[in-house]
Amino acid sequence: MTPFSLLLQISGLSQREAAAFLGASFSSIDKMARGVRTTPDGILADMRDLIDRQAEAAEQALDVIDQRVQPQDEIEIGYPADDHEAQSLGWPCVGAWRGMAARVVAEAPCP
């Protein structure tokens, strides 16, 4: 387990999605995740920035839920069908959106 592989897990990005997001080859991403190759500081910073953005977006969604939803209510979260739709919502890929949504589901006060 490497710091980079942990950041991948927290972000929700697959290695393929990380390669596209970071502008690196799949092979390089795989090697960084396995610790075969040292992860450049810039890539670690980009991953941390994405994770911070996910946390901020989840916090905003939770604020809306707290203001508008009763504890007995159910919440429905729409899901981007593909990376193109995720990008139209401001995320680099579906995995990045999924990482944000997971935080909302984990902390939401209702089912």
ChimeraX commands (.cxc) that place a marker at each C-alpha (Angstrom):
marker #1 position 0.00,0.00,0.00 radius 0.5
marker #1 position 1.35,3.39,-0.98 radius 0.5
marker #1 position 0.23,6.97,-0.27 radius 0.5
marker #1 position -0.81,7.20,-3.93 radius 0.5
marker #1 position -2.89,4.01,-3.79 radius 0.5
marker #1 position -4.61,5.33,-0.66 radius 0.5
marker #1 position -5.42,8.59,-2.42 radius 0.5
marker #1 position -6.86,6.60,-5.33 radius 0.5
marker #1 position -9.10,4.68,-2.95 radius 0.5
marker #1 position -10.31,7.77,-1.11 radius 0.5
marker #1 position -10.99,9.64,-4.36 radius 0.5
marker #1 position -12.95,6.78,-5.92 radius 0.5
marker #1 position -10.90,6.93,-9.12 radius 0.5
marker #1 position -9.94,3.76,-10.93 radius 0.5
marker #1 position -6.42,3.56,-12.30 radius 0.5
marker #1 position -7.80,4.23,-15.79 radius 0.5
marker #1 position -9.66,7.31,-14.56 radius 0.5
marker #1 position -6.60,8.51,-12.65 radius 0.5
marker #1 position -4.45,8.16,-15.77 radius 0.5
marker #1 position -6.86,10.33,-17.77 radius 0.5
marker #1 position -7.31,12.86,-14.96 radius 0.5
marker #1 position -3.59,13.19,-14.24 radius 0.5
marker #1 position -2.40,13.02,-17.84 radius 0.5
marker #1 position -0.24,9.98,-17.16 radius 0.5
marker #1 position -0.12,6.55,-18.75 radius 0.5
marker #1 position -2.01,3.67,-17.22 radius 0.5
marker #1 position 1.32,1.89,-16.75 radius 0.5
marker #1 position 2.76,4.80,-14.77 radius 0.5
marker #1 position -0.34,4.99,-12.57 radius 0.5
marker #1 position -0.17,1.24,-11.92 radius 0.5
marker #1 position 3.52,1.46,-11.01 radius 0.5
marker #1 position 2.94,4.41,-8.66 radius 0.5
marker #1 position 0.05,2.59,-6.99 radius 0.5
marker #1 position 2.23,-0.49,-6.44 radius 0.5
marker #1 position 5.21,1.54,-5.23 radius 0.5
marker #1 position 7.42,0.49,-8.15 radius 0.5
marker #1 position 7.72,4.10,-9.25 radius 0.5
marker #1 position 7.97,7.17,-7.02 radius 0.5
marker #1 position 4.89,9.36,-7.30 radius 0.5
marker #1 position 5.76,12.94,-8.29 radius 0.5
marker #1 position 4.75,15.62,-5.79 radius 0.5
marker #1 position 2.57,17.30,-8.42 radius 0.5
marker #1 position 0.48,14.17,-8.90 radius 0.5
marker #1 position 0.03,13.78,-5.15 radius 0.5
marker #1 position -1.00,17.46,-4.97 radius 0.5
marker #1 position -3.52,17.02,-7.81 radius 0.5
marker #1 position -5.05,14.02,-6.05 radius 0.5
marker #1 position -5.26,15.88,-2.74 radius 0.5
marker #1 position -6.87,18.86,-4.50 radius 0.5
marker #1 position -9.50,16.56,-6.03 radius 0.5
marker #1 position -10.21,14.97,-2.66 radius 0.5
marker #1 position -10.55,18.41,-1.06 radius 0.5
marker #1 position -12.99,19.40,-3.81 radius 0.5
marker #1 position -14.99,16.22,-3.25 radius 0.5
marker #1 position -15.18,16.94,0.49 radius 0.5
marker #1 position -16.31,20.53,-0.11 radius 0.5
marker #1 position -19.01,19.45,-2.60 radius 0.5
marker #1 position -20.24,16.75,-0.21 radius 0.5
marker #1 position -20.40,19.30,2.61 radius 0.5
marker #1 position -22.47,21.62,0.42 radius 0.5
marker #1 position -24.84,18.79,-0.48 radius 0.5
marker #1 position -25.19,17.83,3.18 radius 0.5
marker #1 position -25.99,21.44,4.07 radius 0.5
marker #1 position -28.81,21.41,1.50 radius 0.5
marker #1 position -30.06,18.09,2.87 radius 0.5
marker #1 position -30.02,19.45,6.44 radius 0.5
marker #1 position -32.01,22.52,5.37 radius 0.5
marker #1 position -34.61,20.83,3.17 radius 0.5
marker #1 position -35.00,17.18,4.11 radius 0.5
marker #1 position -36.69,15.64,7.11 radius 0.5
marker #1 position -35.05,12.60,8.79 radius 0.5
marker #1 position -37.85,10.27,7.63 radius 0.5
marker #1 position -37.47,11.38,4.00 radius 0.5
marker #1 position -35.60,9.38,1.42 radius 0.5
marker #1 position -32.90,11.04,-0.66 radius 0.5
marker #1 position -32.37,10.21,-4.32 radius 0.5
marker #1 position -29.01,11.09,-5.81 radius 0.5
marker #1 position -28.72,11.21,-9.58 radius 0.5
marker #1 position -25.75,9.42,-11.11 radius 0.5
marker #1 position -23.80,10.52,-14.19 radius 0.5
marker #1 position -24.09,7.86,-16.89 radius 0.5
marker #1 position -20.55,8.32,-18.19 radius 0.5
marker #1 position -17.44,10.47,-17.94 radius 0.5
marker #1 position -18.85,12.98,-20.42 radius 0.5
marker #1 position -21.88,13.60,-18.19 radius 0.5
marker #1 position -19.66,13.74,-15.08 radius 0.5
marker #1 position -17.52,16.35,-16.83 radius 0.5
marker #1 position -20.63,18.41,-17.62 radius 0.5
marker #1 position -21.26,18.43,-13.86 radius 0.5
marker #1 position -17.71,19.66,-13.20 radius 0.5
marker #1 position -16.03,16.33,-12.33 radius 0.5
marker #1 position -13.19,14.77,-14.32 radius 0.5
marker #1 position -14.90,11.37,-14.42 radius 0.5
marker #1 position -17.65,9.23,-12.92 radius 0.5
marker #1 position -15.25,7.90,-10.26 radius 0.5
marker #1 position -14.57,11.40,-8.96 radius 0.5
marker #1 position -18.31,12.09,-8.72 radius 0.5
marker #1 position -18.78,8.71,-7.01 radius 0.5
marker #1 position -16.15,9.60,-4.41 radius 0.5
marker #1 position -18.07,12.78,-3.57 radius 0.5
marker #1 position -21.42,10.98,-3.48 radius 0.5
marker #1 position -20.02,8.31,-1.15 radius 0.5
marker #1 position -19.26,11.02,1.40 radius 0.5
marker #1 position -22.83,12.32,1.14 radius 0.5
marker #1 position -24.31,8.85,1.61 radius 0.5
marker #1 position -22.00,8.11,4.55 radius 0.5
marker #1 position -22.96,11.29,6.40 radius 0.5
marker #1 position -26.59,11.88,5.36 radius 0.5
marker #1 position -29.09,11.72,8.22 radius 0.5
marker #1 position -31.63,9.69,6.23 radius 0.5
marker #1 position -31.73,6.56,4.07 radius 0.5
marker link #1:1,2 radius 0.2
marker link #1:2,3 radius 0.2
marker link #1:3,4 radius 0.2
marker link #1:4,5 radius 0.2
marker link #1:5,6 radius 0.2
marker link #1:6,7 radius 0.2
marker link #1:7,8 radius 0.2
marker link #1:8,9 radius 0.2
marker link #1:9,10 radius 0.2
marker link #1:10,11 radius 0.2
marker link #1:11,12 radius 0.2
marker link #1:12,13 radius 0.2
marker link #1:13,14 radius 0.2
marker link #1:14,15 radius 0.2
marker link #1:15,16 radius 0.2
marker link #1:16,17 radius 0.2
marker link #1:17,18 radius 0.2
marker link #1:18,19 radius 0.2
marker link #1:19,20 radius 0.2
marker link #1:20,21 radius 0.2
marker link #1:21,22 radius 0.2
marker link #1:22,23 radius 0.2
marker link #1:23,24 radius 0.2
marker link #1:24,25 radius 0.2
marker link #1:25,26 radius 0.2
marker link #1:26,27 radius 0.2
marker link #1:27,28 radius 0.2
marker link #1:28,29 radius 0.2
marker link #1:29,30 radius 0.2
marker link #1:30,31 radius 0.2
marker link #1:31,32 radius 0.2
marker link #1:32,33 radius 0.2
marker link #1:33,34 radius 0.2
marker link #1:34,35 radius 0.2
marker link #1:35,36 radius 0.2
marker link #1:36,37 radius 0.2
marker link #1:37,38 radius 0.2
marker link #1:38,39 radius 0.2
marker link #1:39,40 radius 0.2
marker link #1:40,41 radius 0.2
marker link #1:41,42 radius 0.2
marker link #1:42,43 radius 0.2
marker link #1:43,44 radius 0.2
marker link #1:44,45 radius 0.2
marker link #1:45,46 radius 0.2
marker link #1:46,47 radius 0.2
marker link #1:47,48 radius 0.2
marker link #1:48,49 radius 0.2
marker link #1:49,50 radius 0.2
marker link #1:50,51 radius 0.2
marker link #1:51,52 radius 0.2
marker link #1:52,53 radius 0.2
marker link #1:53,54 radius 0.2
marker link #1:54,55 radius 0.2
marker link #1:55,56 radius 0.2
marker link #1:56,57 radius 0.2
marker link #1:57,58 radius 0.2
marker link #1:58,59 radius 0.2
marker link #1:59,60 radius 0.2
marker link #1:60,61 radius 0.2
marker link #1:61,62 radius 0.2
marker link #1:62,63 radius 0.2
marker link #1:63,64 radius 0.2
marker link #1:64,65 radius 0.2
marker link #1:65,66 radius 0.2
marker link #1:66,67 radius 0.2
marker link #1:67,68 radius 0.2
marker link #1:68,69 radius 0.2
marker link #1:69,70 radius 0.2
marker link #1:70,71 radius 0.2
marker link #1:71,72 radius 0.2
marker link #1:72,73 radius 0.2
marker link #1:73,74 radius 0.2
marker link #1:74,75 radius 0.2
marker link #1:75,76 radius 0.2
marker link #1:76,77 radius 0.2
marker link #1:77,78 radius 0.2
marker link #1:78,79 radius 0.2
marker link #1:79,80 radius 0.2
marker link #1:80,81 radius 0.2
marker link #1:81,82 radius 0.2
marker link #1:82,83 radius 0.2
marker link #1:83,84 radius 0.2
marker link #1:84,85 radius 0.2
marker link #1:85,86 radius 0.2
marker link #1:86,87 radius 0.2
marker link #1:87,88 radius 0.2
marker link #1:88,89 radius 0.2
marker link #1:89,90 radius 0.2
marker link #1:90,91 radius 0.2
marker link #1:91,92 radius 0.2
marker link #1:92,93 radius 0.2
marker link #1:93,94 radius 0.2
marker link #1:94,95 radius 0.2
marker link #1:95,96 radius 0.2
marker link #1:96,97 radius 0.2
marker link #1:97,98 radius 0.2
marker link #1:98,99 radius 0.2
marker link #1:99,100 radius 0.2
marker link #1:100,101 radius 0.2
marker link #1:101,102 radius 0.2
marker link #1:102,103 radius 0.2
marker link #1:103,104 radius 0.2
marker link #1:104,105 radius 0.2
marker link #1:105,106 radius 0.2
marker link #1:106,107 radius 0.2
marker link #1:107,108 radius 0.2
marker link #1:108,109 radius 0.2
marker link #1:109,110 radius 0.2
marker link #1:110,111 radius 0.2
view
